[in-house]
């Protein structure tokens, strides 16, 4: 995922914004990422991905999702239809529940 791609599609919160928030605020728990423009508080699709980004930050790794924005968006659409997350996308992005 590129830095300017949205992780939270509901509120258009980009990976760059989340990285900046993590670096600046160093939140102790992933749920506090919601303070970054409401990330994760809409449809909740991105919550496992936010948790993965937080875990990477806690390990001192630059937060990143190894998934294309197209694959990510398609998987979100499928989530809205079926109510289940695509395990392959979660695994590829490093965000397995």
C-alpha positions, 0 to 999 in steps of 0.5 A: 500500500502506498502512503497516500492510499486510504486505510480507513475508507469511510473517513479517508484516513491514509496510511501516511496519516496513520503513520504520522499519528503513531509516530507523534502520539505513540498510543499504547493500544491500537484502539486509540488510532480512532483519534486519528480522524475517526479511523476504524469507527465507521464500518469497522472493516479496517480495524484488523489492519489498524491493529496490525499497523499498531503492532508493527509500530510497537515493534519499531517497524515502519507500519505498512500493509503489503496489499494493493489498494485495489485488492484491499478495496475489493475485499472491503466490498466483499466484507460489506456483502458477506459480513466476513473478512477475506482471510487471504487479504488479512494474511497478505496484509499481515493483519490476521485476526 
